[in-house]
Amino acid sequence: MRSRIPLLLALLLLLSSCSSTLGRDLPECDTGASNAVIMQIQSVPGTSFVPCISALEAGWKFHHVLPRSGLAEFSIDSDRIGEPFVSIRTTADCDVSGAAPATSDERPIALYKDVVEDFEVRIVVVPEGPTDATLEAAQSVVVQSFGLRMRDRDVDARIDGAAGPTRDRIAAARSGGAHVITISIRDAEEGTVSLLRAGDSAERTGETVDHALEEIEDIVTKPSYQGSWFYVFEGGCTEYRFDAEGPGAESVAADVQRSLSFIDAVAIKQLARDAGYDIP
């Protein structure tokens, strides 16, 4: 049996004759044991998988692997949604107590998610009564809002015409983070509305529908996707930390799933063992 040597050196010696990509910083999935992949394995020696990059979308930029004892991390920038918009961290374990199980795209690896998606501008139209006149006016607001986009967000305007006090319907809409447009009988007669913007306690009365929509757009922020995915496997966990904001945030989840994957670290270490190295 040969004497024990560091994992990184052993794998570099083993694979240098069969790989011309060891000098690359990019942990590419199709190159197997690249230098960046080996550094991740060395940082978290008990891990059974390490993340890799299948492809980068247009406008994305990779930041090289930062290996430390018990942690390997790299990140990806985008000129549209953040610099960086996602950081990929592999450690020995993760706290997933605040995350929900999700369908994994990397079976048999388990996946948990704790994310907030904020893509739409939600407007709830509350007709008083409701009466035929206020319901008709509410429907007119929804028609006028159809197909609108505000700061790269689609507008979703819906009517709450349920029976019950108007104040209760307003409170329910506001508790869900929606902007609220109310229509009284007088509003229906005069062609006006009242507006309560999300997060704003001041009611704006006697507004035209166009002006109410403009005032909503004034406080709309860019679409965003924030939070974490946790891929959990034997001996380790990889967390994707998202902070994506701007045009493209709506598709970032699908884009990242298509662009990132995992390499079997156990198989790479077995190659070294088969070659006679004493690898933990």
N, C-alpha and C positions, 0 to 999 in steps of 0.2 A: 504494500500500500504506500503510495506517495505521501509525503508529509502534507499537512493542511496548509493551504495558502489562501489569501483573500479571494472571495467569490469573483470580484470584478477582474482581478488579474487572471484567474483561472479561465474564465470564460473568454477573455480577450485572447489568451494564448490558444485556446481551443478553436475559436471561430475565425481567427485572423486569416487562416489559409483558405476559408471557404466563403468569406464575405468581404465585399469591397466597400461596404457601407458603414463600417464601424466608426468612422470619423464623423458621421452625421450627427447633428444634435437632435434631429427630428425622430421621435419614437414611432417610426412607420410600422404599420401592421404587417405589410408584405415583406419586410426585410428580416423578420424574426428577431434574432439576438443582436440588435444594433447597440451601439454604445449607450444611447439614451434609455433603452429598455433595461440593459444590464445595471445601470446606475439605480434604477427604480427597485430592481430586485435586491440589490445590495443594501439599499436604504431600509427596506422592510423585508428582512430575510425569510420570515415565515410565510409570506404571502403566496397564494396559489395562482394569482393573476395580477397583471399590471396593465394599465391603460395604454392604448396606442392610437395613432391617427391613420384613418383609412384615406381621407382626402380633406383638403381645406376648401371651403367655399370662397368664391371671389370676394376680395376685400378682407379676408381673414389673415391674421399674422400670428405665427407661433412664437411663444417665448420659451426658451430652452428649459430643460429639466433642472430643478434645484434640488439636489440630493442632500439630505441630512439624516442623522441617526433617527430612525423610526418614522421618517416622513420623506416622501418624494412629491414634488409639485411642479406643474407647468401650467401655463395659461394661454388663452387665445384672445387676441384683440380683433375688433371690427371697426372699420371706419364709419359704420352706420349705427351700431347698437352698443358700443362701449369698449373702453380700453383699460382693463380687459372686460369682456362680457361674461366669460366663464373661466374659473380656475379649477384645476383637476388635482386633487390631493389624495394620495394613497398613504394610509396608516395601518397600524395593526388592528384597530377597531374603531367603530363610530357609535355615537349616541343617536339612535333612531327613534327614541321614545316620542318625539313630537311629529314623526312622519307617518304616512299611511302606506301600506303595502300597495304596490303597483305591478301591472303586467310587465315583466322584464323582456327587453329586447336582446338580452345577453344570457339566455338560459345555458347552464343551470344556475347562473348567478342571480341571487335575489335582489329586488329593487324596491326601494322605499322613496317616497317623494314628500317634500314639504315646500310647496311653491305657491306663489300668488300670481295669477294671470290677470292683467288689467289691460284689456284690448278695446272694449266698447265704451261708448258714452251712453249711459242708461238714463232714460227719461220716462217718468211715470206721469200720465195725464189723469187728473182726478176731477171728474165732473160732479158738481154739487147735486145732491138729490139722490141719484141722478134723475134728470128729467129728459124728455125727448130733445129739448133745445140744447141742454148742456152736453148730452151724449153726442149730438150731431156736431157741436163745436169741437168736442174732444176728437172725434174722428177726423175732422178737418186738420187738426194739429198733427195727428199721426201721418196723414197723407202728405202734409207739407214737409214732414221730417224724413219721409221715405227716400232712401238712397243717399242721404247726406253723409259726409265724412268731416270730422273735425280733428285736425292735427294728426292725420294718419289713423284715425279711429273711425269705425262705423258707428252710426247713431242707431240705437235700438229704442224706439218710442212705443210705449204700450199704454193702454187705458185700464185703469182700475175702476170699473163701474159697478163694483159690488155694493150691496145694500149695507147700510151702517153709517155711523157718523163720519163726516168728511175728515175730521181731525185724526181719527184712527187710521184711515187709509193713508193720509199724509205721513203720519208717524211711521207706519209700516214701510213705506217707500223710502223715507229718509234713513231708517235704520239699516236698510240694505245698501246705502250709499248712492241712491239715485237722485237726480235732479227732479224736482216736482213742479209741474204746471197745473194750477187749479183753475177751474172755470165755474164762476158763479152764474146765476140766472142773469144778472146785470151784464157780466162779461159776454154771455151768449148774445144778448141784445145789442151790445156795443162793439162786438168783434175784438174784445180784448181778453187778456189772461193775467193771472198772477203767477209769480215765479219765486220758488225757493231753491236756490242753488245748493248743491251738495256741500256740506261743511260751512254753510253761511246761514246765520240766524235771521238776517234781514229779508223781509218779504217785499218783493217789488210788485206793485199793483198797477193796473191800467196799462199794461204793456201790449204792444202788438206781438204777434207770434214771431215775426222776423226778428224783432229786437230782443225778445226773450231768448231765441236761439243764439243770437250773436253774443249775448251776455253769458250764456253757458259756455260758448266756445272760448271766451276770454280767459276762463280758468281751467280749461282742459289741458292736461299734461300729455306728454308723449306716451304711446303704448309701452307697457313694460312686462317683463317676465323675471321674477326674482325668487330666490330661495335655493333649495338644495335637493339633489338626487343622491341617494346612497346605494351603491352597489356593494352588497355584502357577500363574502365568500370565505372559505376556510383560510385562516391565518391573516386576513386583512379586510380592508374596506376602502373603496374609492368614492370620494365625494366630489360631485360636480357642483360648484358654487356659482349660481347665476346672478348676474346684475345687468340685465339687458334692457335697454330703453331706446326707443326710436323705431323708425320704419324697419321692419324685419323681425321685431320682437315676437310677432304673432307666429312666425314659423321657426323660431330658434330651437324649440324642443325637437321638432322633426329634423332640422338641419344638423343638430348635434348628434342625434342618434345615428344619422347617416354618416357622419364624419368621424366619430370615435368608436372604438371597439376595445377588445381585450386580447392579450397574449397570454398563453398558458405558461406561467413561470415555472411550474413543476416540470414541464417537459424540457424546458431549457436547462434547468439544473440537472435533470437526468442525463442529458447529453454529456455534461461535464463528468458526472459519475461514471458513465460508460467509458469515458476516455481515461479513467483512472484517478480523477481528482477527488479528494475527500471534501465534499461539499455538504454543509449542514442543511 
